[in-house]
Amino acid sequence: MQEYHARPRGFWTVLVALYIAQGIPGYLLIMAVPAALRAAGMPLQQVGMLSVLMLPLVLKFLWAPFVDRWQPLDWGHRRSWILCTQLATAAGVVLLALCGPQVPIATIVAIGMLISLSVATQDIATDGYATQQLRGTELGRGNAIQAAAVAGGVLIGGSLSLVLMERLGWQPALLLMAALCLLPLLTLPWMAEPEPDPERMPAAAAPGRAKTGPSLRNFLQRPGMLSVLALAVVFRLSEGMQRSMESSYLLHNELSLGQVGVLGGAGAAIAGLAGSALAALWLRWRSREQVLLALSGIRTLVFALFLLHSLHWLGSDLPLVGLTVALSLLRYMEMVALYALFMSASSHSQPGTDFTILACAEFLTYMLSSMAGGFIAKQFGFSGLFAVTSALAVFSWLAVARLLLSYRCTSGGSVEAAA
């Protein structure tokens, strides 16, 4: 496999900045703000209402074609979207800081929804830019940056912001986070976008052409995309169940709350950075098909070991800590390989739309699986949960193998060739 051309150093700096820019406010909303509001005395049922802020991340595929089709400013298509959305995100965080934690929950949700919508839209534009730019073996490196930014978002937007809130207070901490959200804008002058290619432009941008503009229909009508969409649905089918009950199982095995926090926070983030790098290296030597199948198989083994641990066949704390770290490492490696496949399968005429549809399908399955995890654990115990996740992991491995083969046949070549 060969890269198509050398990249200037600034390209990778821009990519890192863009993905961290969406990670910080995202994890600020889903990790730090709920914890801070609860610490300030907000009732649990009101804090639970903040889960509605996840909706834009699930539904963003609905307006992804609009982002691919329309350019808000005369300063580059996706660059102008990123400028507008990042300014809106920072403004939302400033509003949150000025309101304070004692305002009605409806106010917090309204401001949070502004931030969430801005982050989701910026994600569409950034993914579209990355999909359009990255080629061949660059995909592994680019998606490693994408996954590492998630870990960075956990550390900065989640963990660091909570520490700052505890030491400095709500307003200074959030104002600092708003300033951090603005820093990536400094890299936008180096965000080079290619001139529009008439052969790849939709009808709306290329008069006289018969093509339609970016749309969900175009995605569904392209050969092989239904196979990739099905793969996005089944690949992490069991993982949400396991993830949602992971902390509870650690506490069940008498780990302290602090130990669970370290494993789930800094430990998971460090494992994520390592996993992202490992996956990028692996993708340089093996195809995305091979890496995805291998990771799916390893995940099945790890889930089976969790089952054996719950049956008291693997000892106590040390094996459990090792399995938890291994699963965190594996999650980020899967993210790199899976998103590399999504980008390679996406059309260059609507890159943001295609990638967003696949990412939303994967995320929606993960969320629904997470919701089912608590119910299964309550009805059948942790051993029953791990038996279900292990069985589903075997099913996912078989389904992934079949769907990758189907995509290779229907798209007219291998997954690698599609890049």
LINLINPE-V697757 format. One record per residue. N is the residue number from 1. RES is the residue in one small letter. PHI is phi in radians with two decimals (* if undefined). OMEGA is omega in degrees with one decimal (NA if undefined). Layout:
{{N | RES | PHI | OMEGA} {N | RES | PHI | OMEGA}}
//
This chain:
{{1 | m | * | -177.2} {2 | q | -2.15 | 172.2} {3 | e | -1.35 | -174.0} {4 | y | -1.29 | 179.8} {5 | h | -2.88 | 179.4} {6 | a | -1.26 | 179.7} {7 | r | -1.80 | 170.4} {8 | p | -1.17 | -176.6} {9 | r | -1.02 | -178.7} {10 | g | -1.08 | -179.5} {11 | f | -1.06 | -178.0} {12 | w | -1.23 | 175.7} {13 | t | -1.09 | 177.8} {14 | v | -1.06 | -177.9} {15 | l | -1.10 | 177.2} {16 | v | -1.04 | -177.6} {17 | a | -1.08 | -177.1} {18 | l | -1.15 | -178.5} {19 | y | -1.30 | 174.8} {20 | i | -1.17 | -179.9} {21 | a | -1.04 | 178.8} {22 | q | -1.60 | -179.9} {23 | g | -1.25 | -176.3} {24 | i | -1.08 | -179.2} {25 | p | -1.18 | 179.8} {26 | g | -1.09 | -179.3} {27 | y | -1.36 | 170.9} {28 | l | -1.05 | -178.5} {29 | l | -1.26 | -171.3} {30 | i | -1.59 | 179.9} {31 | m | -2.01 | -169.2} {32 | a | -1.36 | -175.6} {33 | v | -1.06 | 177.3} {34 | p | -1.03 | 180.0} {35 | a | -1.13 | -179.3} {36 | a | -1.17 | 178.4} {37 | l | -1.14 | 177.9} {38 | r | -1.12 | 179.0} {39 | a | -1.12 | 179.1} {40 | a | -1.42 | 175.2} {41 | g | 1.79 | 179.2} {42 | m | -1.20 | 179.9} {43 | p | -1.06 | -176.8} {44 | l | -1.02 | -177.3} {45 | q | -1.13 | 176.8} {46 | q | -1.33 | 176.2} {47 | v | -1.05 | 179.5} {48 | g | -1.08 | 179.3} {49 | m | -1.13 | -179.2} {50 | l | -1.18 | 177.8} {51 | s | -1.08 | 178.1} {52 | v | -1.11 | -179.3} {53 | l | -1.22 | 176.1} {54 | m | -1.38 | -174.9} {55 | l | -0.98 | 179.4} {56 | p | -1.01 | 179.6} {57 | l | -1.23 | 178.4} {58 | v | -1.53 | -172.1} {59 | l | -1.75 | -174.1} {60 | k | -1.11 | 176.8} {61 | f | -1.09 | -178.2} {62 | l | -1.18 | 179.5} {63 | w | -1.90 | 176.2} {64 | a | -1.03 | 177.7} {65 | p | -1.04 | 178.6} {66 | f | -1.13 | 179.1} {67 | v | -1.15 | 177.1} {68 | d | -1.20 | -171.4} {69 | r | -1.61 | -168.7} {70 | w | -2.02 | 179.7} {71 | q | -1.95 | -173.4} {72 | p | -1.28 | -178.4} {73 | l | -2.30 | 178.1} {74 | d | -1.53 | -177.4} {75 | w | -2.59 | -176.2} {76 | g | 1.59 | -174.0} {77 | h | -1.04 | -175.7} {78 | r | -1.37 | 177.2} {79 | r | -1.10 | -179.7} {80 | s | -1.22 | 175.3} {81 | w | -1.09 | -177.9} {82 | i | -1.14 | 177.5} {83 | l | -1.06 | -177.6} {84 | c | -1.11 | -175.7} {85 | t | -1.24 | -179.9} {86 | q | -1.24 | 174.3} {87 | l | -1.11 | 178.2} {88 | a | -1.13 | 178.1} {89 | t | -1.08 | 180.0} {90 | a | -1.08 | 178.0} {91 | a | -1.08 | 178.5} {92 | g | -1.11 | 179.2} {93 | v | -1.17 | 175.9} {94 | v | -1.09 | 177.3} {95 | l | -1.02 | 179.0} {96 | l | -1.08 | 179.5} {97 | a | -1.13 | -176.7} {98 | l | -1.23 | -178.9} {99 | c | -1.26 | -177.8} {100 | g | 1.46 | -176.1} {101 | p | -1.40 | -175.6} {102 | q | -1.65 | -179.4} {103 | v | -1.29 | 178.0} {104 | p | -1.00 | -177.9} {105 | i | -1.06 | 179.3} {106 | a | -1.07 | 178.3} {107 | t | -1.17 | 178.1} {108 | i | -1.06 | -178.9} {109 | v | -1.14 | -179.2} {110 | a | -1.10 | 179.2} {111 | i | -1.18 | 178.4} {112 | g | -1.06 | 179.1} {113 | m | -1.19 | 174.5} {114 | l | -1.03 | 179.6} {115 | i | -1.12 | -177.2} {116 | s | -1.11 | 177.6} {117 | l | -1.12 | 179.2} {118 | s | -1.16 | 179.2} {119 | v | -1.10 | -179.2} {120 | a | -1.10 | -179.1} {121 | t | -1.24 | 175.5} {122 | q | -1.10 | 177.8} {123 | d | -1.08 | 178.0} {124 | i | -1.04 | -177.5} {125 | a | -1.17 | -179.6} {126 | t | -1.17 | 178.2} {127 | d | -1.12 | 176.9} {128 | g | -1.11 | 178.0} {129 | y | -1.10 | -179.3} {130 | a | -1.10 | -179.9} {131 | t | -1.08 | -178.8} {132 | q | -1.25 | -173.4} {133 | q | -1.59 | -170.1} {134 | l | -1.35 | -178.5} {135 | r | -2.38 | 169.3} {136 | g | 0.86 | -177.4} {137 | t | -1.22 | 175.3} {138 | e | -1.13 | -177.7} {139 | l | -1.02 | 179.7} {140 | g | -1.05 | 179.3} {141 | r | -1.16 | -180.0} {142 | g | -1.10 | -179.7} {143 | n | -1.33 | 171.6} {144 | a | -1.14 | 175.1} {145 | i | -1.07 | 179.5} {146 | q | -1.05 | -179.1} {147 | a | -1.22 | 179.3} {148 | a | -1.12 | 177.8} {149 | a | -1.14 | 174.8} {150 | v | -1.09 | 177.6} {151 | a | -1.09 | 177.0} {152 | g | -1.11 | 177.3} {153 | g | -1.12 | 176.7} {154 | v | -1.08 | -176.6} {155 | l | -1.21 | -175.1} {156 | i | -1.54 | -177.1} {157 | g | -1.23 | -178.8} {158 | g | -1.62 | -172.5} {159 | s | -1.22 | -176.3} {160 | l | -1.08 | -178.6} {161 | s | -1.11 | 177.5} {162 | l | -1.18 | 177.1} {163 | v | -1.08 | 179.8} {164 | l | -1.15 | 177.7} {165 | m | -1.08 | -179.6} {166 | e | -1.19 | -173.8} {167 | r | -1.62 | -175.9} {168 | l | -1.86 | -175.4} {169 | g | 1.86 | -175.5} {170 | w | -1.02 | -172.1} {171 | q | -1.16 | 179.4} {172 | p | -1.05 | -178.8} {173 | a | -1.13 | -178.4} {174 | l | -1.24 | 176.1} {175 | l | -1.13 | 175.6} {176 | l | -1.14 | 177.3} {177 | m | -1.11 | 177.4} {178 | a | -1.09 | 178.3} {179 | a | -1.12 | 177.9} {180 | l | -1.12 | 177.5} {181 | c | -1.13 | -178.4} {182 | l | -1.46 | -175.5} {183 | l | -0.97 | -179.4} {184 | p | -1.06 | 178.6} {185 | l | -1.11 | 179.5} {186 | l | -1.14 | -178.8} {187 | t | -1.55 | -173.8} {188 | l | -1.06 | 176.8} {189 | p | -1.03 | 178.8} {190 | w | -1.65 | 179.3} {191 | m | -1.50 | -177.1} {192 | a | -1.43 | 176.0} {193 | e | -1.91 | -178.8} {194 | p | -1.20 | 173.1} {195 | e | -1.12 | 179.7} {196 | p | -0.99 | 178.0} {197 | d | -1.64 | -177.3} {198 | p | -0.99 | -179.2} {199 | e | -1.32 | -177.4} {200 | r | -2.04 | -178.4} {201 | m | -1.43 | 174.5} {202 | p | -1.25 | -176.6} {203 | a | -1.03 | -177.9} {204 | a | -1.09 | -177.7} {205 | a | -1.85 | -178.6} {206 | a | -2.25 | -176.0} {207 | p | -0.98 | 176.0} {208 | g | 1.62 | 179.9} {209 | r | -1.52 | -175.8} {210 | a | -1.52 | -177.4} {211 | k | -1.15 | 171.7} {212 | t | -1.56 | 178.3} {213 | g | -1.30 | 178.6} {214 | p | -0.95 | -177.6} {215 | s | -2.82 | 175.1} {216 | l | -1.14 | -179.4} {217 | r | -1.10 | 178.5} {218 | n | -1.04 | 177.8} {219 | f | -1.05 | -175.4} {220 | l | -1.20 | -176.0} {221 | q | -1.49 | -179.1} {222 | r | -1.32 | -178.6} {223 | p | -1.02 | 174.3} {224 | g | 1.56 | -173.8} {225 | m | -1.24 | 176.4} {226 | l | -1.14 | 176.9} {227 | s | -1.15 | 179.4} {228 | v | -1.18 | 177.7} {229 | l | -1.10 | 177.4} {230 | a | -1.11 | 177.4} {231 | l | -1.10 | 177.6} {232 | a | -1.05 | -179.2} {233 | v | -1.27 | -171.3} {234 | v | -1.62 | -169.5} {235 | f | -1.06 | -177.7} {236 | r | -1.92 | -175.5} {237 | l | -1.02 | -177.5} {238 | s | -1.63 | -169.6} {239 | e | -1.21 | 179.0} {240 | g | -1.08 | 178.0} {241 | m | -1.03 | -178.2} {242 | q | -1.15 | -176.4} {243 | r | -1.12 | -176.0} {244 | s | -1.14 | -177.3} {245 | m | -1.84 | -175.4} {246 | e | -1.08 | -179.3} {247 | s | -1.09 | 179.4} {248 | s | -1.08 | 179.9} {249 | y | -1.22 | 176.7} {250 | l | -1.11 | 176.9} {251 | l | -1.14 | 177.3} {252 | h | -1.04 | 179.3} {253 | n | -1.63 | 170.1} {254 | e | 1.22 | 166.4} {255 | l | -1.32 | -178.9} {256 | s | -1.29 | 178.7} {257 | l | -1.08 | 177.9} {258 | g | -1.12 | 178.5} {259 | q | -1.12 | 178.2} {260 | v | -1.12 | 178.6} {261 | g | -1.11 | 178.8} {262 | v | -1.14 | -179.8} {263 | l | -1.14 | -177.0} {264 | g | -1.44 | -179.0} {265 | g | -1.80 | -177.6} {266 | a | -1.09 | -179.9} {267 | g | -1.06 | 179.7} {268 | a | -1.16 | -179.8} {269 | a | -1.17 | 178.8} {270 | i | -1.14 | 176.1} {271 | a | -1.07 | 178.6} {272 | g | -1.15 | 178.1} {273 | l | -1.11 | 179.0} {274 | a | -1.16 | -179.9} {275 | g | -1.11 | 178.5} {276 | s | -1.10 | 179.9} {277 | a | -1.17 | 179.7} {278 | l | -1.08 | -179.5} {279 | a | -1.13 | 178.3} {280 | a | -1.08 | 177.4} {281 | l | -1.14 | -179.4} {282 | w | -1.06 | -178.6} {283 | l | -1.19 | 175.4} {284 | r | -1.33 | -174.8} {285 | w | -1.95 | -178.7} {286 | r | -2.32 | -179.8} {287 | s | -1.25 | 176.6} {288 | r | -1.06 | 177.6} {289 | e | -1.03 | -177.7} {290 | q | -1.13 | -178.6} {291 | v | -1.15 | 179.9} {292 | l | -1.08 | 179.0} {293 | l | -1.13 | 179.7} {294 | a | -1.13 | 179.4} {295 | l | -1.11 | 177.5} {296 | s | -1.10 | 177.8} {297 | g | -1.18 | 178.2} {298 | i | -1.10 | 178.3} {299 | r | -1.05 | 177.6} {300 | t | -1.02 | 179.1} {301 | l | -1.11 | -179.8} {302 | v | -1.11 | 177.7} {303 | f | -1.09 | 178.1} {304 | a | -1.12 | 177.8} {305 | l | -1.19 | 172.8} {306 | f | -1.06 | 178.1} {307 | l | -1.07 | 179.4} {308 | l | -1.10 | 177.9} {309 | h | -1.13 | -179.7} {310 | s | -1.16 | 176.6} {311 | l | -1.60 | 176.5} {312 | h | 1.17 | 178.8} {313 | w | -1.79 | -174.5} {314 | l | -2.14 | -178.8} {315 | g | 1.51 | -171.5} {316 | s | -2.01 | -165.9} {317 | d | -1.26 | -171.6} {318 | l | -1.04 | 176.4} {319 | p | -1.06 | -179.2} {320 | l | -1.16 | 177.4} {321 | v | -1.08 | 178.7} {322 | g | -1.07 | 178.7} {323 | l | -1.14 | -179.5} {324 | t | -1.14 | 178.0} {325 | v | -1.14 | 179.7} {326 | a | -1.06 | -179.3} {327 | l | -1.20 | 176.2} {328 | s | -1.11 | 177.1} {329 | l | -1.02 | -177.7} {330 | l | -1.14 | -178.3} {331 | r | -1.03 | -178.3} {332 | y | -1.26 | 175.5} {333 | m | -1.10 | 176.6} {334 | e | -1.08 | -179.0} {335 | m | -1.06 | 179.8} {336 | v | -1.09 | -176.8} {337 | a | -1.17 | -178.1} {338 | l | -1.17 | -179.5} {339 | y | -1.23 | 173.6} {340 | a | -1.11 | 175.9} {341 | l | -1.11 | -179.9} {342 | f | -1.02 | -178.7} {343 | m | -1.18 | -179.6} {344 | s | -1.17 | -178.7} {345 | a | -1.49 | -175.1} {346 | s | -1.32 | 178.0} {347 | s | -1.34 | 177.9} {348 | h | -1.39 | 175.7} {349 | s | -1.50 | 176.1} {350 | q | -2.60 | -172.9} {351 | p | -1.13 | 179.3} {352 | g | -1.13 | -180.0} {353 | t | -1.10 | -175.3} {354 | d | -1.12 | -179.2} {355 | f | -1.09 | -177.9} {356 | t | -1.14 | 178.2} {357 | i | -1.03 | -178.4} {358 | l | -1.16 | -180.0} {359 | a | -1.15 | 178.6} {360 | c | -1.16 | 178.0} {361 | a | -1.07 | 179.4} {362 | e | -1.13 | -178.1} {363 | f | -1.21 | 179.6} {364 | l | -1.10 | 177.3} {365 | t | -1.06 | 179.6} {366 | y | -1.06 | -179.6} {367 | m | -1.13 | -180.0} {368 | l | -1.11 | 177.1} {369 | s | -1.09 | 178.2} {370 | s | -1.08 | 179.5} {371 | m | -1.12 | -179.2} {372 | a | -1.28 | -175.9} {373 | g | -1.03 | -179.5} {374 | g | -1.11 | 179.7} {375 | f | -1.11 | -178.5} {376 | i | -1.13 | -179.9} {377 | a | -1.11 | 179.7} {378 | k | -1.19 | -177.0} {379 | q | -1.38 | -170.6} {380 | f | -2.15 | -179.9} {381 | g | 1.37 | -177.9} {382 | f | -1.16 | 178.5} {383 | s | -1.11 | 177.0} {384 | g | -1.12 | 178.2} {385 | l | -1.07 | -176.8} {386 | f | -1.21 | 174.3} {387 | a | -1.16 | 178.8} {388 | v | -1.15 | -178.8} {389 | t | -1.14 | 178.2} {390 | s | -1.15 | 179.1} {391 | a | -1.13 | 178.0} {392 | l | -1.15 | 178.2} {393 | a | -1.15 | 175.7} {394 | v | -1.11 | 177.8} {395 | f | -1.04 | -179.4} {396 | s | -1.08 | -179.6} {397 | w | -1.07 | 179.4} {398 | l | -1.14 | -179.4} {399 | a | -1.15 | 179.7} {400 | v | -1.08 | 178.8} {401 | a | -1.04 | -179.0} {402 | r | -1.20 | -177.4} {403 | l | -1.23 | 175.8} {404 | l | -1.11 | 176.8} {405 | l | -1.14 | 178.9} {406 | s | -1.10 | 179.2} {407 | y | -1.12 | 179.7} {408 | r | -1.07 | -178.9} {409 | c | -1.29 | -173.3} {410 | t | -1.36 | -178.5} {411 | s | -1.57 | 175.2} {412 | g | 1.46 | 178.7} {413 | g | 3.04 | -179.2} {414 | s | -1.33 | 176.5} {415 | v | -1.06 | 178.8} {416 | e | -1.13 | -179.2} {417 | a | -1.15 | -179.1} {418 | a | -1.15 | 179.6} {419 | a | -1.23 | NA}}
//
